[in-house]
Amino acid sequence: MGIDQFEIVKYPSPILGLSGETTMAYGSINLAVKAGTVTRVTEFVVVDRPASYNVIMGTPWLNAMRAIPSTYHLCLKFPTPNGIEVIWGNTRVSQGGATVDRGKPRNDLLVIELTIRDIDVARVLIDTGSSDDIIFKDTLEKMGIDQFEIVKYPSPLLGLSGETTMAYGSINLAVKARIVTRVTEFLVVDHSASYNVIMGTPWLNAMRAISSTYHLCLKFPTPNGIKVIWGNPRVSQVCYAAEQKRKRPDREIVPRKTKKKVSDQGSLSQD
């Protein structure tokens, strides 16, 4: 792009990958980003390592744009003074490689609750950047699912930091979202995390679902019309605080008190 390196404000900033490993950002830079007819100055974290992508646009820009991405339709929709505009994704490149108060932008991730094998599971992260549906071994244990159901095989997962973690194996589980139930193959990961489950593009595409981090909701078609699952901003903020604590264990972060429980009916939920 020919941008002078002196424009980068250098400071150490850890980025946490799925494997739990961290990479240090090189610094930050403010750049004008134009999408359709809308231009916004955006602060980017600069990472100095090879990658398959040139840029990753996360929730700060998506929320500022009030944009809704769809991995199923491969498009991005956002409002403008002249109406809704759409940017379509490149299929070839892709294959090759409760609205909350916005007075203080929080850039919350979309965290919802789903029913998995007849158990209500909280802290389900909707991640359009994940090419796999992931469930953590600790979650399966809390759900009382026999470990013998896991088909064990090594499978590497690559995090943003460039580090890889090996999946423990895979398991097929019925996932119910409102009135729609789909058997979903999960990769099982055996390490600590702030979430119980991560639903990635395989499940989102199978559901023909559209997620919005700005509106904190997930929409998908059903035989009875469009259904909506709303995210929980409080749970999202608790999970965010926990992730920050994992990034910076020396930094004291005190989220609101929460409590997980497995009810008499076997539900995995959060009070």
C-alpha positions as CSV (number, residue, x, y, z in Angstrom):
1,M,0.0,0.0,0.0
2,G,3.0,2.3,0.3
3,I,2.1,3.5,3.7
4,D,5.0,5.0,5.8
5,Q,5.9,2.8,8.8
6,F,6.3,6.0,10.8
7,E,2.5,6.3,10.8
8,I,2.3,3.2,13.0
9,V,2.0,3.9,16.7
10,K,4.1,1.2,18.3
11,Y,3.0,-0.4,21.5
12,P,2.9,-4.0,22.8
13,S,-0.6,-5.5,22.7
14,P,-1.3,-9.2,23.1
15,I,-3.7,-11.0,20.7
16,L,-5.1,-14.3,22.0
17,G,-5.5,-17.2,19.5
18,L,-7.8,-20.3,19.8
19,S,-4.9,-22.3,21.0
20,G,-4.4,-20.0,24.0
21,E,-1.2,-18.7,22.6
22,T,-0.6,-15.0,22.3
23,T,1.2,-12.9,19.7
24,M,2.2,-9.3,20.3
25,A,0.8,-6.7,18.0
26,Y,3.4,-4.5,16.3
27,G,1.3,-1.4,17.0
28,S,-1.8,0.5,15.7
29,I,-2.6,2.8,12.8
30,N,-5.7,4.8,11.8
31,L,-6.8,4.4,8.2
32,A,-9.8,5.6,6.2
33,V,-11.9,2.6,5.1
34,K,-14.5,3.1,2.3
35,A,-17.3,0.5,1.9
36,G,-19.7,1.4,-0.9
37,T,-20.5,5.1,-0.3
38,V,-19.5,5.1,3.4
39,T,-16.1,6.0,4.6
40,R,-14.9,5.6,8.2
41,V,-11.6,6.2,9.9
42,T,-10.7,2.9,11.6
43,E,-8.1,2.0,14.1
44,F,-6.2,-1.2,13.1
45,V,-4.0,-3.4,15.2
46,V,-0.9,-4.1,13.1
47,V,0.5,-7.7,13.2
48,D,3.8,-8.6,11.8
49,R,3.5,-12.2,10.5
50,P,2.5,-14.0,7.3
51,A,-1.2,-14.7,6.8
52,S,-3.6,-15.7,4.1
53,Y,-5.5,-12.4,4.4
54,N,-4.5,-8.8,4.0
55,V,-6.9,-7.4,6.5
56,I,-9.3,-8.7,9.2
57,M,-12.3,-6.5,9.9
58,G,-13.7,-7.3,13.4
59,T,-16.6,-6.2,15.6
60,P,-15.4,-2.6,16.1
61,W,-15.7,-1.8,12.4
62,L,-18.8,-3.9,11.9
63,N,-20.6,-2.3,14.8
64,A,-19.5,1.2,13.7
65,M,-20.9,0.4,10.2
66,R,-24.0,-1.3,11.7
67,A,-23.2,-4.0,9.3
68,I,-24.6,-7.5,9.1
69,P,-22.3,-10.2,7.5
70,S,-23.7,-13.5,6.1
71,T,-21.3,-16.4,5.5
72,Y,-24.2,-18.3,3.8
73,H,-25.0,-15.6,1.3
74,L,-21.4,-14.3,1.2
75,C,-22.4,-10.7,1.6
76,L,-22.2,-7.7,3.9
77,K,-25.2,-5.4,4.4
78,F,-25.1,-2.0,6.0
79,P,-27.3,1.1,6.1
80,T,-26.3,4.4,4.3
81,P,-28.1,7.7,3.9
82,N,-29.2,6.4,0.5
83,G,-30.5,3.1,1.8
84,I,-29.1,-0.4,2.4
85,E,-26.0,-1.3,0.5
86,V,-24.5,-4.7,-0.1
87,I,-20.9,-5.9,-0.7
88,W,-20.7,-9.4,-2.1
89,G,-17.9,-11.8,-1.1
90,N,-15.7,-13.5,-3.7
91,T,-16.5,-17.2,-3.7
92,R,-13.3,-18.2,-5.5
93,V,-11.1,-16.3,-3.0
94,S,-13.1,-17.6,-0.1
95,Q,-12.8,-21.2,-1.2
96,G,-9.1,-20.8,-1.9
97,G,-8.3,-19.6,1.4
98,A,-32.2,-7.0,22.2
99,T,-30.3,-4.1,20.7
100,V,-28.1,-2.7,23.5
101,D,-27.2,0.8,24.5
102,R,-24.6,2.1,22.1
103,G,-23.8,5.3,24.0
104,K,-20.5,3.6,25.0
105,P,-19.4,1.2,22.2
106,R,-18.6,-2.2,23.8
107,N,-17.9,-4.2,20.6
108,D,-19.6,-7.2,22.2
109,L,-19.3,-10.6,20.5
110,L,-22.5,-12.5,19.9
111,V,-23.0,-15.0,22.7
112,I,-26.2,-17.0,22.8
113,E,-27.8,-20.1,24.3
114,L,-28.6,-23.3,22.3
115,T,-30.0,-26.6,23.1
116,I,-27.5,-29.4,22.4
117,R,-28.6,-32.9,22.9
118,D,-31.6,-31.7,24.9
119,I,-29.4,-29.7,27.3
120,D,-29.6,-25.9,27.4
121,V,-26.0,-24.7,26.9
122,A,-25.1,-21.1,27.6
123,R,-22.0,-19.2,26.5
124,V,-22.2,-20.3,22.9
125,L,-20.0,-18.0,20.8
126,I,-21.2,-17.3,17.2
127,D,-17.9,-16.9,15.3
128,T,-18.2,-16.2,11.5
129,G,-14.4,-16.4,11.4
130,S,-14.2,-20.0,12.5
131,S,-14.2,-22.7,9.8
132,D,-15.1,-25.3,12.4
133,D,-17.8,-25.9,15.0
134,I,-16.0,-26.4,18.3
135,I,-17.0,-27.9,21.6
136,F,-14.7,-28.1,24.6
137,K,-14.0,-31.4,26.3
138,D,-14.8,-29.7,29.6
139,T,-18.3,-28.8,28.3
140,L,-19.0,-32.4,27.3
141,E,-18.0,-33.6,30.8
142,K,-20.4,-31.0,32.3
143,M,-23.2,-32.2,30.0
144,G,-22.6,-35.8,31.1
145,I,-21.8,-37.0,27.6
146,D,-19.7,-40.2,27.5
147,Q,-16.2,-39.6,26.3
148,F,-16.4,-42.9,24.3
149,E,-18.7,-41.1,21.8
150,I,-15.7,-38.9,20.7
151,V,-14.1,-40.1,17.6
152,K,-10.4,-39.5,18.4
153,Y,-8.1,-38.3,15.6
154,P,-5.5,-35.5,15.4
155,S,-6.6,-32.4,13.7
156,P,-4.8,-29.0,13.8
157,L,-6.6,-25.8,14.5
158,L,-4.8,-22.6,13.6
159,G,-5.2,-19.5,15.7
160,L,-4.7,-15.8,14.9
161,S,-1.3,-15.9,16.6
162,G,-0.1,-18.5,14.1
163,E,0.1,-21.2,16.8
164,T,-1.8,-24.5,16.3
165,T,-3.6,-26.7,18.8
166,M,-4.6,-30.3,18.1
167,A,-8.2,-31.1,18.3
168,Y,-9.0,-34.0,20.6
169,G,-11.3,-35.6,18.1
170,S,-14.9,-35.1,16.8
171,I,-18.4,-35.8,18.0
172,N,-21.9,-35.5,16.3
173,L,-24.5,-33.8,18.4
174,A,-28.1,-32.6,17.8
175,V,-28.2,-28.8,18.0
176,K,-31.6,-27.2,18.4
177,A,-32.2,-23.5,17.6
178,R,-35.8,-22.5,18.3
179,I,-37.7,-25.1,16.2
180,V,-34.9,-26.2,13.9
181,T,-32.7,-29.2,14.9
182,R,-29.6,-30.2,13.0
183,V,-27.0,-32.9,13.7
184,T,-23.7,-31.1,13.8
185,E,-20.2,-32.4,13.8
186,F,-18.0,-30.7,16.4
187,L,-14.3,-30.7,16.8
188,V,-13.5,-31.4,20.4
189,V,-10.8,-29.2,21.9
190,D,-9.2,-30.0,25.3
191,H,-8.1,-26.7,26.8
192,S,-9.6,-24.0,29.0
193,A,-11.8,-21.3,27.4
194,S,-14.3,-18.6,28.3
195,Y,-17.0,-20.2,26.1
196,N,-18.7,-23.6,26.2
197,V,-19.1,-23.9,22.4
198,I,-18.1,-22.0,19.3
199,M,-20.5,-22.2,16.4
200,G,-18.6,-21.5,13.1
201,T,-19.4,-21.2,9.4
202,P,-20.4,-24.9,8.9
203,W,-23.4,-24.7,11.3
204,L,-24.2,-21.1,10.3
205,N,-24.3,-22.0,6.6
206,A,-26.3,-25.2,7.3
207,M,-28.9,-23.0,9.1
208,R,-28.7,-20.3,6.5
209,A,-28.3,-18.0,9.4
210,I,-27.3,-14.3,9.5
211,S,-25.5,-13.0,12.6
212,S,-25.3,-9.4,13.7
213,T,-22.8,-8.3,16.4
214,Y,-24.3,-4.8,16.2
215,H,-27.9,-6.0,17.0
216,L,-26.6,-8.9,19.0
217,C,-28.9,-11.4,17.3
218,L,-29.0,-14.4,15.0
219,K,-31.7,-14.7,12.3
220,F,-32.5,-17.9,10.3
221,P,-35.3,-19.2,8.2
222,T,-37.7,-21.9,9.4
223,P,-40.9,-23.5,7.9
224,N,-42.8,-21.1,10.1
225,G,-40.9,-18.0,9.1
226,I,-37.8,-16.1,10.3
227,K,-36.8,-16.9,13.8
228,V,-34.5,-14.8,16.0
229,I,-32.2,-15.7,18.9
230,W,-31.0,-12.7,20.9
231,G,-27.5,-12.5,22.4
232,N,-26.9,-11.7,26.1
233,P,-24.7,-8.6,26.4
234,R,-24.0,-9.2,30.0
235,V,-22.7,-12.7,29.4
236,S,-20.7,-11.4,26.4
237,Q,-19.0,-8.8,28.7
238,V,-18.3,-11.5,31.3
239,C,-16.7,-13.7,28.7
240,Y,-14.7,-10.8,27.3
241,A,-13.4,-10.0,30.8
242,A,-12.4,-13.6,31.2
243,E,-10.6,-13.6,27.9
244,Q,-8.7,-10.4,28.8
245,K,-7.7,-12.0,32.1
246,R,-6.3,-14.9,30.2
247,K,-4.4,-12.5,27.9
248,R,-3.0,-10.5,30.9
249,P,-3.0,-12.6,34.0
250,D,-1.1,-9.9,35.8
251,R,-4.0,-7.5,35.3
252,E,-6.9,-7.5,37.7
253,I,-10.2,-7.7,35.9
254,V,-13.3,-8.2,38.0
255,P,-16.4,-9.2,36.0
256,R,-19.9,-9.3,37.5
257,K,-20.4,-12.4,39.6
258,T,-21.9,-15.3,37.6
259,K,-22.5,-18.9,38.4
260,K,-22.8,-21.9,36.1
261,K,-25.0,-24.8,37.1
262,V,-26.2,-28.1,35.8
263,S,-29.9,-28.3,36.8
264,D,-31.8,-31.3,37.9
265,Q,-32.9,-31.6,34.2
266,G,-29.2,-31.6,33.2
267,S,-29.2,-28.1,31.7
268,L,-25.9,-26.3,31.4
269,S,-26.8,-22.7,32.0
270,Q,-25.7,-19.5,33.8
271,D,-27.3,-17.5,36.4
